[in-house]
Amino acid sequence: MQSERTIRLFAGAREAVGSDTARVSLPEAATAEEVLQVLARSHPQLSGLLPSCRLVAAQEYLDPAARVPADAELALIPPVSGG
């Protein structure tokens, strides 16, 4: 079964998509890695940025193999630099 999810986008990811959110259809019990794969297919303009991004669920960074909680807010965090 699939569910529609909204992923908040920041910085370069937001600029690439032209929006502060991305809507994707995810399988139940998707892993963080699967979410990134779905994003790459549905928003190809993110494909160059995704390898260095982290997926966040409920304000916690997820390991690639971690399951994405069904009710958690999702965000894609690109690398941040500064000084």
One Martini backbone bead per residue (centre of mass of N, CA, C, O) as a GRO file, in nm:
protein
   83
    1MET     BB    1   0.098   0.035   0.019
    2GLN     BB    2   0.029   0.375  -0.034
    3SER     BB    3   0.155   0.710   0.052
    4GLU     BB    4   0.112   1.040   0.097
    5ARG     BB    5   0.385   1.277   0.109
    6THR     BB    6   0.550   1.538   0.281
    7ILE     BB    7   0.847   1.728   0.199
    8ARG     BB    8   1.070   1.924   0.330
    9LEU     BB    9   1.255   2.204   0.200
   10PHE     BB   10   1.601   2.317   0.169
   11ALA     BB   11   1.767   2.532   0.008
   12GLY     BB   12   1.880   2.373  -0.266
   13ALA     BB   13   1.625   2.197  -0.281
   14ARG     BB   14   1.421   2.426  -0.306
   15GLU     BB   15   1.548   2.555  -0.559
   16ALA     BB   16   1.529   2.307  -0.752
   17VAL     BB   17   1.204   2.278  -0.722
   18GLY     BB   18   1.044   2.558  -0.638
   19SER     BB   19   0.993   2.456  -0.336
   20ASP     BB   20   0.917   2.369   0.015
   21THR     BB   21   0.788   2.110  -0.129
   22ALA     BB   22   0.727   1.747  -0.155
   23ARG     BB   23   0.544   1.505  -0.333
   24VAL     BB   24   0.493   1.158  -0.233
   25SER     BB   25   0.489   0.806  -0.298
   26LEU     BB   26   0.482   0.562  -0.039
   27PRO     BB   27   0.564   0.293   0.107
   28GLU     BB   28   0.521   0.101   0.344
   29ALA     BB   29   0.790   0.101   0.541
   30ALA     BB   30   0.991   0.297   0.456
   31THR     BB   31   1.296   0.401   0.387
   32ALA     BB   32   1.515   0.646   0.356
   33GLU     BB   33   1.632   0.542   0.089
   34GLU     BB   34   1.357   0.517  -0.058
   35VAL     BB   35   1.285   0.813  -0.045
   36LEU     BB   36   1.527   0.912  -0.215
   37GLN     BB   37   1.449   0.750  -0.469
   38VAL     BB   38   1.174   0.880  -0.515
   39LEU     BB   39   1.279   1.168  -0.540
   40ALA     BB   40   1.461   1.117  -0.789
   41ARG     BB   41   1.221   1.036  -0.976
   42SER     BB   42   1.016   1.288  -0.917
   43HIS     BB   43   1.298   1.484  -0.880
   44PRO     BB   44   1.562   1.510  -1.084
   45GLN     BB   45   1.688   1.786  -0.979
   46LEU     BB   46   1.802   1.624  -0.706
   47SER     BB   47   2.014   1.398  -0.778
   48GLY     BB   48   2.289   1.560  -0.716
   49LEU     BB   49   2.209   1.620  -0.400
   50LEU     BB   50   2.119   1.355  -0.242
   51PRO     BB   51   2.395   1.219  -0.147
   52SER     BB   52   2.423   1.480   0.076
   53CYS     BB   53   2.163   1.414   0.214
   54ARG     BB   54   1.913   1.428   0.477
   55LEU     BB   55   1.678   1.255   0.659
   56VAL     BB   56   1.391   1.372   0.838
   57ALA     BB   57   1.217   1.258   1.141
   58ALA     BB   58   1.095   1.416   1.390
   59GLN     BB   59   1.381   1.573   1.421
   60GLU     BB   60   1.545   1.313   1.301
   61TYR     BB   61   1.797   1.149   1.191
   62LEU     BB   62   1.836   0.911   0.930
   63ASP     BB   63   1.913   0.620   0.844
   64PRO     BB   64   1.891   0.451   0.553
   65ALA     BB   65   1.752   0.182   0.705
   66ALA     BB   66   1.537   0.342   0.824
   67ARG     BB   67   1.227   0.377   0.923
   68VAL     BB   68   0.942   0.555   0.837
   69PRO     BB   69   0.726   0.717   0.998
   70ALA     BB   70   0.392   0.759   0.927
   71ASP     BB   71   0.351   1.051   1.113
   72ALA     BB   72   0.597   1.202   1.026
   73GLU     BB   73   0.781   1.461   0.970
   74LEU     BB   74   0.944   1.563   0.670
   75ALA     BB   75   1.298   1.617   0.576
   76LEU     BB   76   1.538   1.785   0.367
   77ILE     BB   77   1.895   1.795   0.424
   78PRO     BB   78   2.135   1.975   0.326
   79PRO     BB   79   2.424   2.087   0.307
   80VAL     BB   80   2.623   2.283   0.537
   81SER     BB   81   2.775   2.603   0.527
   82GLY     BB   82   3.023   2.786   0.718
   83GLY     BB   83   3.161   3.041   0.976
   0.00000   0.00000   0.00000
